[in-house]
Amino acid sequence: MVAGSYTATLCIAPEFTGTIESFAAFLGVIANIASATTAGFINQTGSPSEWALIFIITASIILLSGIFFLIFGSGK
């Protein structure tokens, strides 16, 4: 977790910070398991094309997350 996310939950919902952070940690663990499993499924032989596909999937997820935040996120 990033320190800013802890500060944000404390500012937005101090009485629910523990619950929100626990849920976020749970989602992080699920994402970690899913990413390792997906990479293992794609990378059967270790060829450069398989690694390129893993990179493209990862870059796409990060790009879509950034676009989602730009559209719906707020610093207020």
N, C-alpha and C positions, 0 to 999 in steps of 0.2 A: 504494500500500500504506500501511497505517496502521502507525505505529511499534510499537504493541502486538503486531501480528502477528509482527514480526521478533523481539521479545523472547520471545514465546510459543514460537516454533520453536527459539530458542536454548536455552530452558529444557527443553523437552520432548525434543528430539532434536538435540543440538548437532552430531553428526557428519553429520546429513542436512539441515541448515538450507539449504544451497545448493540441493539437489535439491528440497526442499519449496517454497522461494521461487520457484525457476524454474518449477515446475509451476503454482503459484498465479499467477504473472505470465502464463504461457501461457493459463490459463483466463480471466484478465482480458482479454487481447487478443481471444480468441474471443468473449467476451461483448460486448466493445465493437463488434466487427464485426457480430455478430448483432443487437444493439440498433439500430444505425444502419440496417441493412438492413431490419429489421422496421418501424421507424418510417417509412422511406421507402416501404415497401410499403403501409402503412396510410394514410399521409398523401398521398393523390393530389391533392386540390384545396386542402388547407389549411383546411378548414372546422372550426368549433369542435367538431363532433361527432367528427371524426377525431382531433383533439387530445385530446378527452375520453377516447376509447378508448385512446390511447397512455398517458395519465395513469393510467387504471384498470389497465391491464396492468402498468405500472411499480409502482404502489402495491400491487398484489396480490403481485408477486414479492417486494417488500420485506417486506410483512406476513407472507407464508409463510416467508420466511427467518428472521424474528424468532421466529415460533412454533416453527419447527424447532429453533432454538437454545434457546428456553425449555424445550422438551421434552428434547432430547438433549445440550445444551451443559453445560459445567461450568467453574467458575472455579478448580478445583483442579488 
